[in-house]
Amino acid sequence: MIYNVLTLYPEMIEAYKDVGIIGRGIKNNKLEINAINIRDYSKDKHRRVDDEIYGGGAGMLMKAEPVYDCVTDIKKQRNVPVIYFSPRGKVFNSALAKEYAKLDEVILLCGHYEGIDQRAIDLCVDEEICIGDYILTGGHIAAMVFMDTVSRYVDGVLGNSESYKNESFENGMLEASQYTRPEEFMGLKVPPVLLSGHHKKIEEYMNEEALKETKKRREDLL
């Protein structure tokens, strides 16, 4: 999977490339992340990419021209989907992440300030995605969330392909609570069934606990 991240903060994306599962995925040639600075496409001598909003309003808006030129240059007339992170977008979830993991390459357009001139969105963007009902300081943060989630479903990125199958949201439920050594800590003990070695009983217990946790904390998932 190739991610082309178009942003005003490429240094944050570069730092993200070196850590954890993402870093291993890049090292093993399963992932590629290209951080592109939208400022490089500004025709302003100060590399300015924003201006005041027509009609008034607080804040500044990213200009259409540098965004359009950046997307056009990176796309190079190839059929690569362009995703823009926006509160108006489709809500991002595991199912959507799995669909994007099937692709070979995407372009992630990251807004800043009050967003991007609508004309650039109309001309360049294939899909808008929202990662939650809150406002971030910039789309580069949403891009990292997107890459982190999608990459886990790319073949060969996780050491064990079974790693994600029993995690929260994969089966429409939250994951059951888990434990490790010691067997007792501060008077709290590991549930005996988990120490039994009886795989069928453990599986039944984990499924029951997952259902209980989901009903208690996120009944909307059911």
C-alpha positions in Angstrom: 0.0 0.0 0.0 1.3 3.4 -1.0 0.1 6.5 1.0 0.7 9.9 -0.6 0.0 12.4 2.2 -0.5 16.0 1.0 -0.1 18.3 4.1 1.3 21.5 5.5 3.2 19.4 8.1 5.2 16.7 6.3 7.7 16.6 9.2 5.0 15.0 11.4 4.3 12.4 8.8 8.0 11.7 8.4 8.4 11.1 12.2 5.4 8.8 12.1 7.0 6.6 9.5 9.7 5.4 11.9 7.7 3.8 14.7 5.8 0.6 15.6 3.9 -1.5 13.1 4.0 1.3 10.5 7.8 1.4 10.7 8.1 -2.4 10.4 5.6 -2.4 7.4 7.8 0.1 5.6 11.0 -1.8 6.4 9.4 -5.0 5.1 8.2 -3.2 1.9 4.5 -3.7 2.6 3.9 0.0 3.1 5.2 3.2 1.5 4.4 6.7 2.9 5.3 9.8 0.9 4.9 13.1 2.7 4.3 16.0 0.3 4.4 19.6 1.4 1.5 21.6 -0.2 3.5 24.8 0.3 5.9 23.6 -2.4 3.1 24.3 -4.9 2.5 27.9 -3.8 3.3 30.6 -6.3 3.6 33.1 -3.5 7.2 34.2 -2.7 6.5 33.5 0.9 5.0 30.1 0.1 1.6 31.2 1.4 -1.2 28.8 0.9 -4.1 30.5 2.7 -6.2 33.6 2.5 -9.2 35.3 4.0 -12.7 33.8 3.5 -15.1 35.4 1.0 -18.2 36.5 2.8 -16.4 37.0 6.1 -15.8 34.6 9.0 -13.1 33.8 11.4 -9.9 32.1 10.4 -8.2 31.5 7.1 -8.9 29.1 4.2 -6.5 27.1 2.1 -6.4 28.4 -1.4 -7.6 26.2 -4.3 -4.6 26.7 -6.6 -1.8 25.1 -4.6 -4.0 22.3 -3.5 -5.1 21.6 -7.1 -1.6 21.8 -8.4 -0.3 19.5 -5.7 -2.9 16.8 -6.3 -2.5 17.0 -10.1 1.2 16.6 -9.9 1.1 13.6 -7.5 -1.7 11.9 -9.3 -0.1 12.3 -12.7 -3.3 11.3 -14.6 -3.3 7.9 -12.8 -6.5 6.5 -11.3 -5.5 7.0 -7.7 -8.4 7.9 -5.3 -8.1 11.2 -3.4 -9.4 11.2 0.2 -10.1 14.5 2.0 -10.6 14.5 5.8 -13.6 16.5 6.6 -16.5 16.7 9.2 -18.9 16.3 6.3 -17.4 13.0 5.2 -18.4 9.4 5.6 -17.7 8.1 9.1 -14.5 6.1 9.2 -14.8 2.6 10.7 -13.3 -0.9 10.4 -15.4 -1.9 7.5 -14.3 1.1 5.5 -10.6 0.5 6.5 -10.8 -3.0 5.1 -12.1 -1.8 1.8 -9.2 0.8 1.5 -6.7 -1.9 2.4 -7.5 -3.7 -0.8 -6.1 -0.8 -2.9 -2.6 -0.4 -4.0 -2.3 3.4 -3.5 -4.2 6.4 -2.2 -3.8 10.2 -1.9 -4.6 11.7 1.5 -5.4 15.4 1.3 -5.0 17.1 4.7 -6.7 20.4 5.3 -5.8 23.1 7.8 -7.0 26.4 9.1 -10.8 26.5 8.3 -10.4 23.9 5.6 -9.9 24.1 1.8 -11.5 26.2 -0.9 -14.5 24.2 -2.1 -13.4 24.4 -5.7 -10.3 22.3 -5.0 -12.5 19.7 -3.3 -14.9 19.6 -6.2 -12.1 19.2 -8.7 -9.8 16.8 -6.9 -11.5 14.8 -4.2 -13.1 11.3 -4.7 -14.3 10.8 -1.1 -14.5 12.7 2.1 -13.9 10.9 5.4 -14.7 11.9 9.0 -12.8 10.1 11.8 -15.1 11.4 14.5 -17.4 14.2 15.7 -14.8 16.6 16.9 -12.4 19.2 15.3 -8.7 18.6 14.9 -6.0 21.2 14.4 -5.2 19.7 11.0 -6.0 16.8 8.6 -2.5 15.4 9.1 -3.7 13.9 12.4 -6.6 12.2 10.7 -4.3 10.9 8.0 -2.2 9.2 10.6 -5.3 7.6 12.1 -6.4 6.5 8.7 -3.0 5.0 7.8 -2.7 3.2 11.2 -6.1 1.6 10.9 -5.9 0.7 7.2 -2.4 -0.7 7.4 -3.4 -3.3 9.9 -5.5 -4.9 7.2 -2.8 -4.9 4.5 -1.5 -8.4 3.9 1.8 -9.0 5.7 1.9 -5.9 7.9 0.9 -7.6 11.1 3.1 -10.5 12.1 0.1 -12.7 12.7 -2.8 -12.3 10.3 -5.1 -13.5 13.1 -4.1 -10.7 15.3 -7.0 -8.4 14.6 -9.8 -10.9 14.2 -11.0 -11.0 17.8 -10.4 -7.3 18.6 -13.0 -4.7 19.3 -15.4 -3.9 16.4 -14.3 -6.9 14.3 -17.4 -8.9 15.3 -19.7 -6.1 16.0 -18.7 -6.1 19.7 -16.1 -4.8 22.1 -13.3 -7.1 23.0 -13.4 -8.9 26.4 -11.1 -7.9 29.2 -7.7 -9.6 29.1 -5.0 -10.5 31.7 -1.4 -11.5 32.0 1.0 -12.5 34.9 0.8 -12.3 37.9 -2.3 -14.3 38.6 -3.1 -12.0 41.5 -2.5 -8.3 41.8 -3.6 -6.0 44.6 -6.1 -8.7 45.7 -7.6 -8.9 42.1 -7.4 -12.4 40.6 -7.4 -13.6 37.0 -10.8 -15.4 36.2 -10.1 -19.1 36.9 -11.5 -20.2 33.5 -8.6 -18.4 31.8 -6.1 -20.5 33.7 -7.9 -23.8 33.0 -6.3 -24.6 29.6 -9.8 -25.6 28.4 -9.9 -23.9 25.0 -13.6 -24.3 24.3 -14.6 -23.0 27.8 -12.2 -20.1 27.4 -13.7 -19.2 24.0 -17.2 -19.4 25.4 -16.2 -17.2 28.3 -14.5 -14.6 26.1 -17.6 -14.4 23.9 -19.9 -14.0 26.8 -17.7 -11.3 28.3 -17.4 -9.5 25.0 -21.2 -9.4 24.8 -21.5 -8.1 28.4 -18.9 -5.4 27.8 -20.6 -4.3 24.7 -24.1 -4.1 26.3 -22.6 -2.2 29.3 -20.4 0.3 27.4 -21.5 0.5 23.7 -25.0 -0.9 23.4 -25.3 1.1 20.1 -23.0 -1.5 18.5 -25.6 -4.2 19.0 
